[in-house]
Amino acid sequence: MAVPTPHDVPDHPTAPQFPPELAKVLRADLAAVADEVEEEVRRQVPEYARPADGAYRQNLRSGVVQALTLFVDHIADPRDDGGAIAATYYELGRGEALEGRSLDALQSALRVGGMCAWRRMGRTAEELGLDSTLVAVLGELAFRTVHEVAQAAASGYAEARLRSSDELERRRGRLLDLLLEDGPVAPAAVQDLAHGARWPVPRTVAVVALAAAPDRREEDRPLAAAGALVDMGARPPRMLVPDPDGSGGIGGRAFTLALRGRPAAIGPAVAVTEAAQSLRLATRALGLMGRGVLPRQGVVRCDEHLSTLLLYGDEPLLERLQTRALAPLDAVSAGQRDRLAETLLAWLLSGSNVPDVATRLHIHPQTVRYRLRQLEKLFGDALHDPATRLDLILALRAESLRIRQN
């Protein structure tokens, strides 16, 4: 967070010529001023209105005293850069970030404390008979001091937030690697890593595999999904979404819009320790999308294409099945083969009902009967054998996907 520099406060003001006794008087009065400042901060800033005891009280008191000391040191020696005190406020800012608190409360305390200290010390300066010019310079110095400690606190806060964010991302990356690795995943290990990554362990997860971004500038931009673990550097990029069937999951239009036209395959919802299974199916589906076996564009949900994913789970075996089961169709021309294969699959799926086949294929029933007579000649009694019919359905289903692919 940037801390604005107060107007008219020079970064390196000309060294003012304060009376030597001013620093001595203010330093002697420092404890009483610190009491007043501490009380005012506790009164005006709710976050600091805690029981006045213990380590918290000590830290607040120390911060007030050190800021006042820096101010008096600037009066005694304007060349003193206050490095040690700035380091203290740097650590205070870091502490606020590491505790997960906003920097607003600390900045408010600095503003309130600075005004309170200036009122008290300004009166002291007037009582010592300083002319108006020196009082004005003293006021500038007070603003400069508040700015310095606020800037140091903001720097510590920003660095801690950055390091905390980077560390959190690393922990979430390790958690994602654990969840997606092959082999059994120990629930206890998941719980340990999830705790360190501040990731509530959900009941179920689904893995989304992403195609290459249409716009190269979008390639490494992670998608917005509540609680998702994202790895855009993997090939293919993937994201693990908790509770995918919930209101904040991947079932709605918002998720599709977030993809920005990027094709994606969503693996089935599984238990957290089985996320690798969801990844395998999502990756397989994405590959089939690229080949045209599954729709090339949009979002493909594996649960809606399980039979296709099963067929293509072992492609060499599928090819052997096709070669054996569809061997009789090798006797006809390529064009005739496609028509006969389409008719045979529709006939098997419709329970051998000719009118249903005609309706499904948008052809005349007589055409269906003609093609069936040709198929009877090619396959013979095998068309009525239950085991053969199952092999034919699987082989013909793959054949229809091949035709779509081409």
N, C-alpha and C positions, 0 to 999 in steps of 0.2 A: 504494500500500500504506500502510495506517495504521500508525504507530509508536506503541505504547501509552505513555502517560506513566507513569513509575515511581510507585508508591504513595508518598504523603507528600512528594512533591516539589512545592512550591507554584509556581504560574506566576510570581508576583511576590513572592518571599520578602523578608522584612524585611532590610534591609541589615545584615549582620553587621559587628562591629567587630574585624577581624583586626589583629594587630600589623603595623605597616608593614614590618618586616623580613621577614615571611613571604613576601610576593610577590617580594621581592628574592632571597631564598634559593632559592625554587622556580624563578625565572626563570634564575638562574645554573646550576641543576642540570638545566635543561630538556633539553639535548642528551643527557645521560646517560640521563634518563628515556625520551626518544624512542628511544634505542638499545634499551633494555630492552623497551619496548612493541612496537617493530617486530619484534624477535626473537620475542616471545611470539605476536604475530599470525601471523607466518609459520609458527610451530610448530603452532598450534592450528587454523588455518583453511586447509584444503588448497588452496583457490583462490588463496591468496596465497603459497603455498610454491613460488615460481618462482625461477629464477636471479637472484641479487641484483645485477643490473646493468641499465644502460639506462634508458629512459624509465619503464618500469614501476616500477623501484626508486625513481626520483625522485618519482613520483606518490604512492607509498605513504608515503615519508618525509615529503613535504610535507603529506599529510593528517594524519599523526600529529602533526607539529610544530604545525600550525595548531590542532588540537583542544586540545593541551596549552596553547598560547598563549592560547586563549579562556578556559580554566579559570583560568589565572594572572591574566588581565586582569579576570575577574570578582572575583577576590580583591582586586586593586589598586583597582578601581573597580566596585562592584556595579551601577552605573547604565549601564555599557557593554553595549549590546545585541548586540555581536559580529556586526554585520551583514555585514562583509566576509568573515569566516570562514564564516558561514552560507551566503553566496553560493558559497564554494568547495565546500562539501559539496553544495549544490544542483547544481552542475555535475558533481560526482562521481556523483551519482545519475543525472543525465541521461546521463552517459557509459556507465554500466552498461546503461541501457535501449537506447541507440543501438547498443551492441555486442551486443545480444540476450541479455544475461546476466540472471540473477535478482538481485534485490536482497538475497537471503538472505545471500550471502557478505559483502557490505558491512556489513550489520547485525550479523552474527556478529563481524566484525572490530571494530566499534565496542564491542560488549559486552566482548569479550576485552581490547581495548586499554584500555577504561575501568576495568575491574577491576584490571588490571596497574598502570596509572598511579595509581590510588587507593591501592593497597598501598604503592607507593614514596613517594608524596607524603604519605600518612598517617603513615608512619614519620618522615618529615622533620618534620611538624608536631608529633609527640609529642616528638621530640628537642629542639625549640625550647621545650618546656614548656607548650604550649597545654593549657588545661583540657579536660575531657571534653565540656563543652557546645560549645565552639568546634570541637572535632574532629568532633562530630556534625553541626554546621552545615556544616563543610567537606565532609563526606560527602554531605550533601544537595546541595551545590553541584556536586560531582563528578557525581552522577546527573543533575542539571539540565543540565550541559554535554553529557553523552552524549546526553540526550534531544534537546537543541537541534540538535546536528549530525545526529543520526539523522532527526529530523523534516525538516530541510532536504534531506537526501539523498533521503528518501522523496518529498518534494514534487517535486524535480527529476526523479526516476524516473517518477512518475505523469504529469507533464506531457509528458515525452518519449514515454512509451508512448501517451498519448492523441494527441499530434500525429503520431507515427509511424503509429498505426492509421488516423487520418484521411487521412494522405497515401497510405498503402497503398490505402485504399478509392478515393481519387481516381485513383490510377494504374490500378487494376483497372477502374474505370469507363471510363477512356480506352481501355484495351485492349479492353474489351467493345465499345465504340463502333466501334473500328477493325475488329474481327472481323465485326461485323454490318452494316457499311455496304455499300451497293450498289457494285458495280464490283470490279475486281481488287484483291486485298490482297497486298502485298509480304511474302514470308516474312521478309526481313531486318527490316522494321518490326515485325512480330509478335515476333520474337526480342528486339529492343531493348526494347519496351514490357513484354514478359513478364518480362524480367530485372529491370527496375525494379519490377515489381509482385510479384516473388517468386512467380511462377506458372510451374511447369514446363510447357513446351509438350508436349501429348499428341499421340499419333498421330492420333486421331479425336476429334470432339466431336459432341454433339447438343444442339439447342436445345429447351427446354421452354417452351411458351406457356401461361400460367395464366389461368383465368377469375377473375372477381371472387370475393373470399373470401366464404363463407357468413356469416361473422361479421365485421362491419366492423372490430372490434378486431384481427383477424388480417390486415387488408388489407396493411399495410406490413411485416409480420414476415417476414424472409427465411427460406427453407426451408433445412434442413440437408442439404447434399450436399458431400461431400469435394472441395475444389478448385473448386467451382462459382463462376462469375462471375454475379452476380445483379443485376438492375435491377428493383426492385419499383415504381419510379416510372414506368416505361414503360407504355404502353397498347397491347397487353396486357402485364402483367408477364412478364418472361422470365428464364430462367436458362440459362447455357451450361455443360453438364456434360462434363468430360473423360473420355475412355475409357468411353463409356456402356455398352459391352458387358462391361466388366470387373467384378470382384467388388464394387467400390465404386460402381458406376454406377447405372442407373435401371431395371434389369431385375427387381429383387427386391421383396418385400413391404414392406421397410423404407421404400422411396421412396414407395410408395402410402400408407402410414400417415402419412408426414411431410406429405403434402398435406392431411391433416385434412378429407377429403371435398371438397376443391376440385377441380373438373373441370380437366383439363389435357390438352394435346396434345403429344406428343413427336415432334419432327422426326427424320428419318433420320440415322444416323451418317454423317458426312462428314469430309473432311480439314479441318484447322484453318482454312485459308485459304478454305474454301467454307462457312463457318458461316452466311452469309447465306442460302444455299439451304435449309438446315435450318430457319431461322427463317421463311422464306416459307411453306414447307409446313406448319409447325406453326401459324402464324397462320391459314392458310386452313382447316386442320382445325378449329381452335378456333371459327372463325366458322360452319362447317358443323355443329358440335356445338350451337351456340346456336340454329340453325334447325331442328334435329332431323334433318338429313340424315345425320349421324353420331350415335352414342349421346350423349345429353345429359350423362350422368353418368360418373364414373370417369375412367380414363386411356385416351386413344385414341393408338395408335401409328401414325404415318403409314405405316410400311412395310406395315401390314396393310390399308391402304385406298388404295393407290396408284391403282387404276383410278377410284375415286370422286374423288380429288383431281385426276386428269387430266381427268375429265369437267367438273369445276367450275372448271378453270383459266381458261376463257373462257366465261362463262355466256351472253353474247349469241350467241356462235357455237353453243353447245349448244342454245339455244332455236330457232335457225334450222334446225339439224339435226332437232330434234324435229318442228317444224312441217312440214318437207318429208317426212321419212320416215314420219311417223304420220298424214299427211293422210287416208288412207282411213278411219281410225277416227273421223273427224269425222262420218261418216254415221250413227253409232249413238248410242244414249242414253249418258249418263254412266256409269250403273251397268254397262251392257253393255260399254262401252269398257274399264273397269277389268278385267273378267273376261277379255275377249279379249286385252288387252295382257299380262296375267299368263300366260295360256296360251301366247301366241305366244313370249314370252321363254323360258319353260320348254322349249318345243318346240325352239327354236333352240339353246339351251344343251345339250340332251340328245341332239343329233344326230338330231332328227326321230323319236325313239323314243317312241311313244304310251304304252306301259306305264310308262316312266320318268316321263313327264309326269304321269300319273295318280297315281303314288306320291308324287311331289314335291308335288303340289297337293292330295293327299288327296281325289281325286274319282274317279268311275268312268271307265274307259277309253272307254266309249261317249260320255260327256259330252265327253271330250277330242276325239273324232272329230267330234262335232257342232260344236264350236267351231271346229275346223280347217276344216270345210266352209264355215263363215261367213267365216273369214279368207281362204280361197281366192277366194271371191266378191269380197271387198273389195280384195285385193292382186294377185290374178291370178298371172301367171308371175314377178312380182318376188320372190315368196317363195323362189324357187329360184336367183336370181341371187346369186353370192358377194358382190359388192360391196354389193348392196342388203341382204343378210343382215347384213353387218358394221354398216352404218348403223342397221339395225333393232335390233341388239343394244345399241348405244350409246344410241340414243334410248329404247328400252324400259327399259334399266337406269336411266336418269335418271328415266323415268316412275315406276318402282317406288320410287325414293327420294323422289319428290314425294308419292306416296301415303303413304309412311311419315311424311313430314314433317307431313302434314295429320292 
